[in-house]
Amino acid sequence: MAMRLPRFAVRRALIYTHRWLGIAGGLLFVAWFVSGLVMMYERMPALAPEERLMRLPPLDLSELAVAPADAAHGAGFQPDRLRVGMLGRRPVYRFTRDGEWSTVFADDGRPLRGLTAGEAIALAHQFAPEFARGIQYDAHLTDPDQWTLQLRGLMPMHRVALGDSSLGESNDSYIYISDRTGEAVMKTTRAGRRWAYAGAVMHWLYFTPFRRQTGLWVNTVIWLSIAGCLLTLSGLLWGIWRYSLRTRYRRKGIRARSPYAGLMRWHHYAGLIFGLTTFTWILSGCLSMDPWSWHPGTSPTRQQRDAVAGGPPRLDLVTPERLRAALDAIAPSFVPKELEVLQFRAEPFLVAYRPPSARQTGDGRRIEP
């Protein structure tokens, strides 16, 4: 004989689950909702690819002397990606494998062993010459701060203040220059940092000491999302249970569909209208964290990438002569700022990058390439 739960026990479970989860986590879920709205318009600070390209020096391969294969071998690095660019006035190869970067000078084959504070300042002057008078060295970071948590493969970094506030600007901007690549990889402004705290940082619980503990952070977000799902689902079920289609409730002699009055009545009806939307919104956030690997990964595996590329990069086919010939072929169309070597079916291809002709920044300034 099947055992049935007493009606009172089910009602009690729904009421107390909804009540205590609401008391414990109500402010958090409201903060998630509000911060999610902020994220529709403002994201985490980043150095826009267009601005990065605009501020790079033109690519000059006249001093190119070392082949990429020899440079990678000398650095003890087997790359899966190669970019050709400039570091100051010298050409460099920037290699990466599994998110870890290494840079080798293409004129003498020596690897970049990091930057001094003076070299970081010089690169900041090259990056933003219009702020040369206000640029100041700020810090050398061996661990990521609030804005570089997703750039750990580029650590350590030099944080440099552009000093734009002292020059009549209101941005209070900082740039981050990687010791591994010798290039600016992040830029923040005062407004961007404020909006990020109100949006992405609050929404993802992206506080630096907490986010550094990746496993703890992931499990905390997952279980808080599950608690939010229980909160909304229990409230929705209880709201449906207490709603009467036949207006069987009476308040001061007036028949009503809800047994509640005042704010509780508004809470009842708002929960019925928005409860399902809120439940699916929190559930989708939980599933986006891929709890317990519930679905296959969407990123290609190394085997899949190698199958399309035709194996590891054939850097022996990429010689200084071929790189210079490719640059000469592109030059009549535009002056590239950077080259990237891609491989398809065991054949290397070059992708040349150039910035837009001009870009209007958010503060009204116009950047020319």
Secondary structure, DSSP 4 states (H G I P E B T S, - for coil): ------HHHHHHHHHHHHHHHHHHHHHHHHHHHHHHHHHTT-------HHHHHHHSPPP--TT--S-HHHHHHHTT---SEEEEEEETTEEEEEEEETTEEEEEETTT-PBP----HHHHHHHHHHH-GGGTTT-EEEEEESS--TT-TT-GGG-SEEEEE--TGGGT-S---EEEEETTTSSEEEEE-HHHHHHHIIIIIHHHT--HHHHTSHHHHHHHHHHHHHHHHHHHHHHHHHHHHH--TT--EEETTEEES-S--THHHHHHHHHHHHHHHHHHHHHHHHHHT-GGG-S--SSPPHHHHHHHHTSS--GGG--HHHHHHHHHHHTTT---SEEEEEEETTEEEEEEE---S-EE-TTS-EE--
